[in-house]
Structures are given as C-alpha cells and as structure tokens.
Amino acid sequence: MRKLHHLPLDSGCRKIRMLLREKKLEFELHAEKVWERREAFLALNPAGEVPVLVEDDGTSITGGAQVISEYLEEAYPDQSLLGDNPLCRAEVRRLISWFDDKFRREVTANLVEEKMLKRFLGLGEPNSQAIRAGHANIHYHLEYISWLTDRRTWLAGDDFSLADITAASHISSLDYIGDVPWKEHQGAKDWYARVKSRPCMRGVLTDMIPGVPPPKHYADLDF
C-alpha cells in the first residue's frame, strides 16, 4: 500500500495527509524520526526530510510538500484541488505560497518549530524572542483569513481547494499546541470549523503526541 513518511506536527506532512484523504487515496502512515538518519529512509530521500510519499510500486516522491502535492494533482486529476481555470489556479497557488512561505516564516517557524521541533531534534532551548514574534504575527494572518472568507466561500473562491488545505495544515499544528487566539478572530474560527468538519481532517484531529496532549478543543468540531 501507498505509504507516507511523516512527522505528526510538521505542516507539510499534514498537508499531504489531508490532500490524500480529500482525494480518497488509501495510504499508511509511518512516523519517521528524521534525527535518527535511518539508512533505509535516506535511501528513499537522501535529504533526510519529510514528507516522503512511497507509491504502491515502490516509487518515492520527495522534494517537499508542494512537489508531492503537485504530483498528486497530476497523477490523480479526477478531483482537482487547484481550480478549474487559469485565474482560479493562480489564486490557489498564490495562497499556497502565502501560507507555506510567509505564514511559515512569520508564525509556524516561530512557534511550532521553536517549541516542538527543536525539542525533538535536540537543537537547544526555544528562542523567546521568536516565540513573541510568532504570537504577534499570527493576528495579521488570521485577520487576512477572515477578510478572504468574508468575500468568498473558501479562501481562494467558491470551492474548497489546496489553499484551504495548506492554511489548515499550518493552523492545525499551531492549534495542537494551543497557540491560536480563536476568541479574537471569529471569521477565521468559522472558516476553520468548516475545514475541521471535512473527512480529510479526521486523521489529523486524532493525532496524539506522547507527553504532549493537545488542548481539549483541538478535536472538537464545535469549538
């Protein structure tokens, strides 16, 4: 069966998990402790990074979440999550870049990576200045989500797309560690509640990292 090597809180891995489920593609999850540098894993991806998707025939797809998501769109096009016309696809890709580049740099890296990934990778103590920056920056992005969904059904337009999946992959990781100020951003909360109700989120919402339980509202669809 198709296998996805992943880290539970990594936003890129979550993105691929959600995309596979949205496309109704069966797969097994393998939590990869990338810091162990397993030879078998390095044979799949010499960069030693997740996510790595291994197809049924043993072919491995590497290069990061966006490479894998583009592969899945091309290999399994029946249910496109990039849009049905060039303008729509351009907007979906713009928002993918917004969240995978700008949001990750300004928020995810400063919170999830500082608080959690450093701990697992043994990279030292969290940078308190970075954490303060992440807490400050997230408000701007949540307001932008609210602004978008006040004018559209979903982030990029009328249809649920890879833009929504990308944003939710980052926000779900932050929500797991309790760092999303939902009470101050009702529009973003309403959008995320709709995403949480989709089948593609079920696996993500059942994640449980030993020793680091999520807040009580994490898996609650009516939070």
C-alpha positions in Angstrom: 0.0 0.0 0.0 1.0 3.6 -0.5 3.0 4.9 2.5 3.6 8.4 3.8 6.7 9.0 5.9 5.9 12.0 8.2 6.2 13.9 11.4 2.9 14.5 13.1 3.2 18.2 13.7 5.0 19.1 10.5 2.7 21.3 8.4 4.0 19.9 5.1 3.3 16.4 6.2 -0.2 17.4 7.4 -0.8 19.0 4.1 -0.1 15.7 2.2 -2.2 13.7 4.7 -5.2 16.0 4.1 -4.7 16.0 0.4 -4.5 12.2 0.1 -7.7 11.9 2.2 -9.5 14.6 0.2 -8.7 12.6 -3.0 -9.8 9.4 -1.3 -6.4 7.8 -1.8 -5.6 5.0 0.6 -2.3 5.2 2.5 -0.4 4.1 5.6 1.4 6.5 7.9 4.9 5.9 9.1 6.2 8.3 11.7 9.8 9.0 10.7 12.3 10.1 13.4 14.4 12.1 10.9 17.0 12.8 13.6 17.9 9.1 13.6 19.0 9.2 10.0 17.9 5.7 9.2 19.7 4.2 6.2 16.5 2.8 4.7 14.9 6.3 4.9 17.9 8.0 3.4 17.8 5.6 0.5 14.3 7.0 -0.2 15.3 10.6 0.3 19.0 11.5 0.6 18.0 14.9 2.0 16.6 13.1 5.1 13.5 15.2 5.2 9.8 14.5 5.4 7.2 14.2 3.9 8.1 11.3 1.6 5.4 9.5 -0.3 6.1 6.0 -1.5 3.7 4.7 -4.1 2.4 1.1 -4.4 5.1 0.2 -6.8 7.9 1.5 -4.5 8.5 4.8 -6.3 9.3 7.5 -3.8 8.2 11.1 -4.3 10.4 13.6 -2.4 11.3 17.3 -2.6 8.8 18.7 -0.1 5.1 19.0 0.4 4.5 21.2 -2.7 6.3 18.9 -5.0 4.3 15.9 -3.7 1.0 17.8 -3.8 1.6 18.8 -7.5 2.5 15.2 -8.2 -0.8 14.1 -6.6 -2.7 16.7 -8.6 -1.2 15.4 -11.9 -1.3 11.7 -11.1 -4.8 11.7 -9.7 -6.6 14.5 -11.5 -10.2 13.3 -11.1 -10.8 15.6 -8.1 -8.7 18.8 -8.8 -7.9 20.9 -5.8 -6.1 23.6 -7.8 -9.2 25.0 -9.6 -10.8 24.6 -13.0 -9.4 27.7 -14.8 -6.1 29.5 -15.0 -7.2 32.5 -12.9 -8.5 30.3 -10.1 -5.4 28.1 -10.2 -3.2 31.3 -10.0 -5.1 32.4 -6.9 -4.9 29.0 -5.3 -1.1 28.9 -5.9 -0.7 32.5 -4.6 -2.3 31.5 -1.3 -0.4 28.3 -1.1 2.8 30.4 -1.3 1.3 32.8 1.3 0.9 30.1 3.9 3.8 27.8 3.0 6.3 30.7 2.7 5.1 33.9 4.5 2.9 32.3 7.2 5.5 29.6 7.9 8.3 32.1 8.2 6.4 34.5 10.4 4.3 32.2 12.5 4.9 28.4 12.2 8.7 28.6 12.4 8.5 30.9 15.4 6.0 28.8 17.4 5.8 25.1 16.3 9.4 24.8 15.3 10.8 26.7 18.3 8.5 25.0 20.8 8.3 21.5 19.5 10.7 20.6 16.7 13.7 21.9 18.5 12.8 19.7 21.4 12.6 16.5 19.2 15.7 17.4 17.1 17.8 18.3 20.2 18.5 21.8 18.8 18.6 23.6 22.2 16.2 25.9 24.0 13.4 27.8 22.3 14.1 31.4 21.3 11.8 33.5 23.4 12.1 36.4 21.0 11.0 34.3 18.1 8.0 33.0 20.1 6.9 36.5 20.9 7.2 37.4 17.2 5.1 34.4 16.3 2.4 35.3 18.8 2.3 38.9 17.4 2.3 37.8 13.7 -0.5 35.3 13.8 -3.1 38.0 14.4 -2.4 39.6 11.0 -2.8 36.2 9.2 -6.0 35.3 11.0 -7.4 38.7 10.1 -6.5 38.0 6.4 -8.3 34.7 6.6 -11.3 36.5 8.0 -11.1 39.1 5.2 -10.9 36.4 2.5 -13.8 34.3 3.8 -16.0 37.4 4.3 -15.8 37.8 0.5 -15.6 34.2 -0.7 -17.0 30.8 0.3 -13.4 29.4 0.8 -10.0 31.0 0.8 -9.4 31.1 -3.0 -13.0 31.2 -4.2 -16.2 29.2 -4.3 -14.6 25.8 -4.0 -12.6 24.1 -1.2 -9.0 23.9 -2.6 -5.4 23.2 -1.8 -5.2 26.7 -0.5 -7.5 25.8 2.4 -5.6 22.5 3.0 -2.3 24.4 3.1 -3.6 27.0 5.6 -5.3 24.4 7.7 -2.1 22.3 7.8 -0.2 25.2 9.5 -3.1 26.3 11.7 -3.9 22.7 12.9 -0.2 22.4 14.1 -0.5 25.6 16.0 -3.9 24.7 17.4 -2.4 21.4 18.7 0.0 23.4 20.9 -2.8 25.9 21.9 -1.3 28.9 20.1 -4.3 30.1 18.1 -6.2 33.1 19.6 -9.6 32.0 18.3 -11.6 34.3 20.6 -10.1 37.3 18.8 -10.7 36.1 15.3 -14.3 34.8 14.7 -14.1 34.9 10.9 -11.0 32.7 10.9 -12.6 30.4 13.5 -15.7 30.0 11.4 -13.6 29.0 8.4 -11.5 26.5 10.4 -14.7 25.0 11.9 -15.9 24.2 8.4 -12.5 22.7 7.4 -12.5 20.6 10.6 -15.8 19.1 9.6 -14.4 17.7 6.4 -13.3 14.0 6.3 -9.8 15.0 5.3 -9.2 16.4 8.8 -10.2 13.3 10.7 -6.8 11.7 10.9 -5.1 15.0 11.8 -7.6 15.6 14.6 -6.9 12.3 16.2 -3.1 12.9 16.5 -1.7 12.3 19.9 2.0 13.0 20.6 3.2 11.1 23.7 3.8 13.5 26.6 2.3 16.4 24.7 -1.5 16.2 24.7 -3.5 18.8 22.7 -5.9 21.3 24.3 -9.4 20.0 24.9 -10.9 21.9 22.0 -8.4 20.6 19.4 -10.6 17.8 18.0 -14.0 19.4 18.9 -15.9 20.3 15.7 -18.0 22.8 17.7 -15.2 24.8 19.5 
